Amino acid sequence: MADEWRPELYDSKLGFVSGHGEHVIGLLQPQAGEAVLDLGCGTGELTARIRESGAHAVGIGKSEAMVARARSKYPELRFIVADAESPLPEAMVEAFDAVFSNAALHWMKAADQVLAEVWRCLRPEGRFVGEFGGRGNIRTVEAAIEEVLLAEYEIEASAFHPWYFYSLGEYAARLEAAGFHADAAVHFQRPTALPDGDAGMDYWLESFAKPFAHAVGEKESGRLFRLVKERCRPSLYRDGRWTLDYVRLRFAAHKPQRG
Ligand code: BEZ
């Protein structure tokens, strides 16, 4: 996605994304003195949490706006604008004991390239621990977007999909093909409540579904999102709150010792 992230909106209305990442830090178990790369660091919330363990955490993200906000919130930490779907800076090669990622990998559709970059950044025995959207994630929302685009605009959504949601088997196979040992993986449903009552879904669509707005043009995007919201309402809105049908893929892998 082009740099359309709105860091203030992200921090004020979508803080639940980082909140859920606490469990993934639990799986990572960062140790004092370790070098940890936070891949897809958003506005730096979890990079800062990892730092609290005494690890040297560095955040990377593709969005200049998000990284700028991370730097202003946490000036003592290092944040780099970088895209893991392309070669990362040479200085990162074998520089990390662990790579961590929360709610970011589904935005990086070139998964094999990303895995190759994670591999390059890790020292032998280094861990790769993360969580992202798994197969079936936000199926109701995706279906609503696809149906509205087709019925109202005669547009096939597939060309605009910014995400890819792997099954456990597919992702474990990719990890292994990249050379990792897959140590653990779990695919599970995690219905996710949005804050802010009825408006919660507006913030979500505005922040995360922008690529579909491009399909219809800026002037129509408000109507598109309103129609999508109403199509989702019978399944996802209850007692004044939106609860989205999130599915997670959580995994731990490591780069084996050479030889
Ligand atoms: C997710 O975290 O699963 C997600 C967030 C925004 C768009 C799509 C998926």
Residues whose N, C-alpha, C, O or C-beta is under 5 A from the ligand:
A	BS01	BEZ	A103 G133 N137 W163 F208
